[in-house]
Amino acid sequence: MDVFIVRLNCDFWYEVAKEDGQLEPGEQPRLNDEGASYYVSFHGIRGDGSFWPDSGGHLSIEDAKAAAECKVPSDIKWSKP
């Protein structure tokens, strides 16, 4: 099974809630100091570059990797694209 870590310069779930009019009062996007968030995807990246995240946003790639490793029964061999 392929596992992808995707870096976005936005909070995916915040933007979904915003679009749906479901933000809580005062809710802010969850982004790191670089203005990014990392997401785990077990479904891959589509040909157009889009994906569906299978996790909440993580503030570091290390946190996203750890979250992915907790979800699968075997070791993940990480590589860069």
Stockholm file with secondary structure:
# STOCKHOLM 1.0

chainA/1-81         MDVFIVRLNCDFWYEVAKEDGQLEPGEQPRLNDEGASYYVSFHGIRGDGSFWPDSGGHLSIEDAKAAAECKVPSDIKWSKP
#=GR chainA/1-81 SS CCCEEEEESSCHHHHHHHHTTCCCTTCCCCCCTTSCEEEEESSCCCTTSCCCCSSCCBSSHHHHHHHHHHHSSSCCCCCCC
#=GC SS_cons        CCCEEEEESSCHHHHHHHHTTCCCTTCCCCCCTTSCEEEEESSCCCTTSCCCCSSCCBSSHHHHHHHHHHHSSSCCCCCCC
//
